[in-house]
Amino acid sequence: MHRGHIEDIVVSKDMRGKGIGTKLLGAIKEFCKQNDISVFKLDSNNDLGDAHQFYLKNGGKQTELMYRFDID
């Protein structure tokens, strides 16, 4: 079993609401199926509520919190 990790999916504000994000997620899911990837995780910034709703609407589940450490 393989797993995937996606750090960013971004659709510019002027292109949102046109199905692009849904098509991107669909392509990612199809790629996973074809490559024996059973789960992928997607990072999202805390203040992106609209994105979070989009991910939930498209089958995502919030499962954890992540913490970032910047090294000076």
N, CA, C and O atoms as CSV, one atom per row, in Angstrom:
chain,resi,resn,atom,element,x,y,z
A,1,MET,N,N,0.849,-1.178,0.000
A,1,MET,CA,C,0.000,0.000,0.000
A,1,MET,C,C,0.894,1.240,0.000
A,1,MET,O,O,1.858,1.319,0.760
A,2,HIS,N,N,0.570,2.182,-0.840
A,2,HIS,CA,C,1.303,3.436,-0.928
A,2,HIS,C,C,0.430,4.575,-0.424
A,2,HIS,O,O,-0.798,4.488,-0.424
A,3,ARG,N,N,1.088,5.640,0.005
A,3,ARG,CA,C,0.396,6.834,0.473
A,3,ARG,C,C,0.972,8.046,-0.236
A,3,ARG,O,O,2.116,8.026,-0.689
A,4,GLY,N,N,0.163,9.114,-0.329
A,4,GLY,CA,C,0.615,10.341,-0.969
A,4,GLY,C,C,0.461,11.532,-0.046
A,4,GLY,O,O,-0.279,11.482,0.937
A,5,HIS,N,N,1.171,12.607,-0.371
A,5,HIS,CA,C,1.093,13.848,0.399
A,5,HIS,C,C,1.109,15.010,-0.587
A,5,HIS,O,O,1.991,15.103,-1.441
A,6,ILE,N,N,0.129,15.888,-0.461
A,6,ILE,CA,C,0.044,17.071,-1.316
A,6,ILE,C,C,0.148,18.286,-0.421
A,6,ILE,O,O,-0.619,18.435,0.531
A,7,GLU,N,N,1.087,19.147,-0.723
A,7,GLU,CA,C,1.270,20.331,0.106
A,7,GLU,C,C,0.336,21.456,-0.311
A,7,GLU,O,O,-0.196,22.151,0.554
A,8,ASP,N,N,0.123,21.656,-1.582
A,8,ASP,CA,C,-0.709,22.777,-2.037
A,8,ASP,C,C,-1.526,22.406,-3.271
A,8,ASP,O,O,-1.026,21.771,-4.200
A,9,ILE,N,N,-2.778,22.810,-3.260
A,9,ILE,CA,C,-3.609,22.881,-4.462
A,9,ILE,C,C,-4.158,24.297,-4.458
A,9,ILE,O,O,-4.804,24.712,-3.496
A,10,VAL,N,N,-3.908,25.028,-5.514
A,10,VAL,CA,C,-4.336,26.422,-5.560
A,10,VAL,C,C,-5.059,26.695,-6.874
A,10,VAL,O,O,-4.553,26.390,-7.954
A,11,VAL,N,N,-6.236,27.267,-6.763
A,11,VAL,CA,C,-6.963,27.780,-7.923
A,11,VAL,C,C,-7.117,29.278,-7.685
A,11,VAL,O,O,-7.614,29.693,-6.638
A,12,SER,N,N,-6.697,30.084,-8.640
A,12,SER,CA,C,-6.749,31.539,-8.449
A,12,SER,C,C,-8.191,31.993,-8.218
A,12,SER,O,O,-9.142,31.390,-8.716
A,13,LYS,N,N,-8.322,33.071,-7.449
A,13,LYS,CA,C,-9.643,33.549,-7.056
A,13,LYS,C,C,-10.568,33.776,-8.236
A,13,LYS,O,O,-11.754,33.456,-8.158
A,14,ASP,N,N,-10.054,34.319,-9.320
A,14,ASP,CA,C,-10.910,34.619,-10.469
A,14,ASP,C,C,-11.353,33.366,-11.223
A,14,ASP,O,O,-12.237,33.442,-12.077
A,15,MET,N,N,-10.752,32.218,-10.918
A,15,MET,CA,C,-11.123,30.977,-11.599
A,15,MET,C,C,-11.918,30.019,-10.697
A,15,MET,O,O,-12.324,28.945,-11.140
A,16,ARG,N,N,-12.134,30.399,-9.459
A,16,ARG,CA,C,-12.869,29.527,-8.531
A,16,ARG,C,C,-14.347,29.477,-8.892
A,16,ARG,O,O,-14.892,30.416,-9.471
A,17,GLY,N,N,-14.980,28.377,-8.544
A,17,GLY,CA,C,-16.399,28.196,-8.826
A,17,GLY,C,C,-16.677,27.704,-10.234
A,17,GLY,O,O,-17.830,27.679,-10.663
A,18,LYS,N,N,-15.630,27.308,-10.964
A,18,LYS,CA,C,-15.789,26.843,-12.345
A,18,LYS,C,C,-15.510,25.353,-12.497
A,18,LYS,O,O,-15.445,24.836,-13.612
A,19,GLY,N,N,-15.346,24.663,-11.364
A,19,GLY,CA,C,-15.133,23.217,-11.414
A,19,GLY,C,C,-13.682,22.794,-11.555
A,19,GLY,O,O,-13.397,21.601,-11.652
A,20,ILE,N,N,-12.764,23.742,-11.569
A,20,ILE,CA,C,-11.355,23.411,-11.765
A,20,ILE,C,C,-10.815,22.606,-10.588
A,20,ILE,O,O,-10.147,21.591,-10.788
A,21,GLY,N,N,-11.097,23.045,-9.364
A,21,GLY,CA,C,-10.628,22.322,-8.183
A,21,GLY,C,C,-11.189,20.914,-8.120
A,21,GLY,O,O,-10.479,19.975,-7.759
A,22,THR,N,N,-12.451,20.762,-8.465
A,22,THR,CA,C,-13.076,19.437,-8.474
A,22,THR,C,C,-12.405,18.540,-9.504
A,22,THR,O,O,-12.176,17.358,-9.245
A,23,LYS,N,N,-12.090,19.092,-10.665
A,23,LYS,CA,C,-11.392,18.311,-11.697
A,23,LYS,C,C,-9.979,17.948,-11.250
A,23,LYS,O,O,-9.519,16.834,-11.500
A,24,LEU,N,N,-9.284,18.880,-10.588
A,24,LEU,CA,C,-7.947,18.574,-10.069
A,24,LEU,C,C,-8.004,17.434,-9.060
A,24,LEU,O,O,-7.221,16.488,-9.142
A,25,LEU,N,N,-8.932,17.525,-8.105
A,25,LEU,CA,C,-9.071,16.451,-7.127
A,25,LEU,C,C,-9.449,15.129,-7.791
A,25,LEU,O,O,-8.960,14.070,-7.398
A,26,GLY,N,N,-10.308,15.193,-8.785
A,26,GLY,CA,C,-10.679,13.983,-9.521
A,26,GLY,C,C,-9.481,13.350,-10.203
A,26,GLY,O,O,-9.328,12.129,-10.188
A,27,ALA,N,N,-8.630,14.176,-10.804
A,27,ALA,CA,C,-7.422,13.669,-11.471
A,27,ALA,C,C,-6.458,13.068,-10.453
A,27,ALA,O,O,-5.829,12.044,-10.721
A,28,ILE,N,N,-6.340,13.700,-9.289
A,28,ILE,CA,C,-5.476,13.165,-8.238
A,28,ILE,C,C,-5.998,11.815,-7.767
A,28,ILE,O,O,-5.226,10.867,-7.626
A,29,LYS,N,N,-7.300,11.719,-7.524
A,29,LYS,CA,C,-7.893,10.459,-7.083
A,29,LYS,C,C,-7.698,9.363,-8.132
A,29,LYS,O,O,-7.393,8.222,-7.786
A,30,GLU,N,N,-7.871,9.699,-9.391
A,30,GLU,CA,C,-7.679,8.718,-10.470
A,30,GLU,C,C,-6.218,8.264,-10.533
A,30,GLU,O,O,-5.946,7.075,-10.696
A,31,PHE,N,N,-5.280,9.205,-10.405
A,31,PHE,CA,C,-3.864,8.861,-10.383
A,31,PHE,C,C,-3.576,7.897,-9.236
A,31,PHE,O,O,-2.842,6.923,-9.402
A,32,CYS,N,N,-4.158,8.177,-8.075
A,32,CYS,CA,C,-3.959,7.306,-6.917
A,32,CYS,C,C,-4.472,5.898,-7.193
A,32,CYS,O,O,-3.793,4.917,-6.887
A,33,LYS,N,N,-5.661,5.794,-7.767
A,33,LYS,CA,C,-6.225,4.476,-8.084
A,33,LYS,C,C,-5.315,3.706,-9.031
A,33,LYS,O,O,-5.085,2.512,-8.842
A,34,GLN,N,N,-4.799,4.386,-10.043
A,34,GLN,CA,C,-3.962,3.731,-11.050
A,34,GLN,C,C,-2.583,3.361,-10.516
A,34,GLN,O,O,-1.890,2.541,-11.118
A,35,ASN,N,N,-2.178,3.950,-9.400
A,35,ASN,CA,C,-0.834,3.722,-8.883
A,35,ASN,C,C,-0.821,3.101,-7.487
A,35,ASN,O,O,0.157,3.225,-6.750
A,36,ASP,N,N,-1.920,2.430,-7.134
A,36,ASP,CA,C,-2.022,1.693,-5.874
A,36,ASP,C,C,-1.733,2.580,-4.662
A,36,ASP,O,O,-1.087,2.150,-3.707
A,37,ILE,N,N,-2.214,3.806,-4.713
A,37,ILE,CA,C,-2.106,4.726,-3.587
A,37,ILE,C,C,-3.468,4.741,-2.907
A,37,ILE,O,O,-4.461,5.179,-3.488
A,38,SER,N,N,-3.500,4.260,-1.673
A,38,SER,CA,C,-4.798,4.074,-1.014
A,38,SER,C,C,-5.253,5.301,-0.236
A,38,SER,O,O,-6.435,5.412,0.091
A,39,VAL,N,N,-4.351,6.219,0.068
A,39,VAL,CA,C,-4.716,7.424,0.805
A,39,VAL,C,C,-3.719,8.525,0.475
A,39,VAL,O,O,-2.527,8.270,0.301
A,40,PHE,N,N,-4.219,9.748,0.393
A,40,PHE,CA,C,-3.301,10.881,0.312
A,40,PHE,C,C,-3.756,11.936,1.308
A,40,PHE,O,O,-4.944,12.071,1.601
A,41,LYS,N,N,-2.791,12.672,1.816
A,41,LYS,CA,C,-3.072,13.749,2.756
A,41,LYS,C,C,-2.784,15.073,2.071
A,41,LYS,O,O,-1.875,15.184,1.249
A,42,LEU,N,N,-3.569,16.064,2.425
A,42,LEU,CA,C,-3.480,17.382,1.814
A,42,LEU,C,C,-3.336,18.423,2.913
A,42,LEU,O,O,-4.172,18.497,3.813
A,43,ASP,N,N,-2.282,19.225,2.845
A,43,ASP,CA,C,-2.090,20.317,3.806
A,43,ASP,C,C,-2.960,21.505,3.429
A,43,ASP,O,O,-3.175,21.774,2.247
A,44,SER,N,N,-3.459,22.215,4.432
A,44,SER,CA,C,-4.230,23.425,4.196
A,44,SER,C,C,-4.011,24.393,5.351
A,44,SER,O,O,-3.982,23.984,6.512
A,45,ASN,N,N,-3.862,25.642,5.043
A,45,ASN,CA,C,-3.655,26.668,6.049
A,45,ASN,C,C,-4.899,26.798,6.932
A,45,ASN,O,O,-6.020,26.630,6.452
A,46,ASN,N,N,-4.706,27.092,8.203
A,46,ASN,CA,C,-5.815,27.188,9.166
A,46,ASN,C,C,-6.898,28.175,8.758
A,46,ASN,O,O,-8.073,27.931,9.033
A,47,ASP,N,N,-6.547,29.268,8.120
A,47,ASP,CA,C,-7.523,30.333,7.848
A,47,ASP,C,C,-8.202,30.213,6.488
A,47,ASP,O,O,-8.805,31.179,6.020
A,48,LEU,N,N,-8.118,29.061,5.850
A,48,LEU,CA,C,-8.736,28.871,4.530
A,48,LEU,C,C,-10.052,28.114,4.647
A,48,LEU,O,O,-10.200,27.016,4.111
A,49,GLY,N,N,-11.005,28.712,5.353
A,49,GLY,CA,C,-12.293,28.068,5.598
A,49,GLY,C,C,-13.029,27.636,4.343
A,49,GLY,O,O,-13.625,26.560,4.315
A,50,ASP,N,N,-12.995,28.460,3.307
A,50,ASP,CA,C,-13.664,28.085,2.051
A,50,ASP,C,C,-13.031,26.830,1.452
A,50,ASP,O,O,-13.731,25.953,0.948
A,51,ALA,N,N,-11.705,26.753,1.513
A,51,ALA,CA,C,-11.014,25.568,1.000
A,51,ALA,C,C,-11.383,24.340,1.819
A,51,ALA,O,O,-11.593,23.260,1.268
A,52,HIS,N,N,-11.460,24.507,3.135
A,52,HIS,CA,C,-11.808,23.378,3.997
A,52,HIS,C,C,-13.200,22.845,3.657
A,52,HIS,O,O,-13.408,21.634,3.599
A,53,GLN,N,N,-14.139,23.743,3.436
A,53,GLN,CA,C,-15.489,23.325,3.045
A,53,GLN,C,C,-15.467,22.601,1.704
A,53,GLN,O,O,-16.174,21.611,1.514
A,54,PHE,N,N,-14.660,23.093,0.784
A,54,PHE,CA,C,-14.515,22.451,-0.526
A,54,PHE,C,C,-13.981,21.025,-0.368
A,54,PHE,O,O,-14.500,20.093,-0.981
A,55,TYR,N,N,-12.938,20.859,0.460
A,55,TYR,CA,C,-12.364,19.526,0.655
A,55,TYR,C,C,-13.385,18.588,1.287
A,55,TYR,O,O,-13.503,17.437,0.867
A,56,LEU,N,N,-14.124,19.060,2.289
A,56,LEU,CA,C,-15.149,18.231,2.917
A,56,LEU,C,C,-16.224,17.835,1.907
A,56,LEU,O,O,-16.664,16.686,1.875
A,57,LYS,N,N,-16.641,18.794,1.084
A,57,LYS,CA,C,-17.671,18.536,0.077
A,57,LYS,C,C,-17.213,17.477,-0.930
A,57,LYS,O,O,-18.031,16.752,-1.496
A,58,ASN,N,N,-15.918,17.399,-1.141
A,58,ASN,CA,C,-15.361,16.465,-2.118
A,58,ASN,C,C,-14.802,15.194,-1.489
A,58,ASN,O,O,-13.979,14.506,-2.092
A,59,GLY,N,N,-15.255,14.884,-0.266
A,59,GLY,CA,C,-14.914,13.603,0.347
A,59,GLY,C,C,-13.739,13.622,1.300
A,59,GLY,O,O,-13.354,12.571,1.813
A,60,GLY,N,N,-13.160,14.774,1.551
A,60,GLY,CA,C,-12.045,14.846,2.490
A,60,GLY,C,C,-12.529,14.743,3.926
A,60,GLY,O,O,-13.675,15.072,4.230
A,61,LYS,N,N,-11.651,14.288,4.803
A,61,LYS,CA,C,-11.950,14.187,6.234
A,61,LYS,C,C,-10.816,14.854,6.996
A,61,LYS,O,O,-9.645,14.568,6.746
A,62,GLN,N,N,-11.158,15.746,7.926
A,62,GLN,CA,C,-10.122,16.331,8.766
A,62,GLN,C,C,-9.697,15.293,9.785
A,62,GLN,O,O,-10.519,14.798,10.556
A,63,THR,N,N,-8.411,14.962,9.788
A,63,THR,CA,C,-7.936,13.880,10.649
A,63,THR,C,C,-6.855,14.286,11.626
A,63,THR,O,O,-6.576,13.545,12.569
A,64,GLU,N,N,-6.237,15.438,11.431
A,64,GLU,CA,C,-5.117,15.786,12.302
A,64,GLU,C,C,-4.770,17.259,12.171
A,64,GLU,O,O,-5.224,17.946,11.256
A,65,LEU,N,N,-3.965,17.718,13.092
A,65,LEU,CA,C,-3.372,19.040,13.022
A,65,LEU,C,C,-1.899,18.865,12.671
A,65,LEU,O,O,-1.285,17.858,13.022
A,66,MET,N,N,-1.345,19.837,11.986
A,66,MET,CA,C,0.078,19.793,11.678
A,66,MET,C,C,0.734,21.032,12.269
A,66,MET,O,O,0.102,22.081,12.395
A,67,TYR,N,N,1.996,20.904,12.627
A,67,TYR,CA,C,2.754,22.028,13.182
A,67,TYR,C,C,3.997,22.232,12.343
A,67,TYR,O,O,4.643,21.275,11.916
A,68,ARG,N,N,4.320,23.487,12.112
A,68,ARG,CA,C,5.466,23.846,11.290
A,68,ARG,C,C,6.529,24.495,12.184
A,68,ARG,O,O,6.209,25.310,13.048
A,69,PHE,N,N,7.760,24.135,11.972
A,69,PHE,CA,C,8.869,24.708,12.692
A,69,PHE,C,C,9.817,25.350,11.685
A,69,PHE,O,O,10.428,24.658,10.870
A,70,ASP,N,N,9.938,26.676,11.745
A,70,ASP,CA,C,10.869,27.394,10.878
A,70,ASP,C,C,12.224,27.461,11.574
A,70,ASP,O,O,12.314,27.899,12.720
A,71,ILE,N,N,13.247,27.040,10.905
A,71,ILE,CA,C,14.600,27.055,11.458
A,71,ILE,C,C,15.330,28.269,10.922
A,71,ILE,O,O,15.508,28.422,9.713
A,72,ASP,N,N,15.746,29.123,11.828
A,72,ASP,CA,C,16.452,30.357,11.426
A,72,ASP,C,C,17.874,30.073,11.008
A,72,ASP,O,O,18.605,30.993,10.643
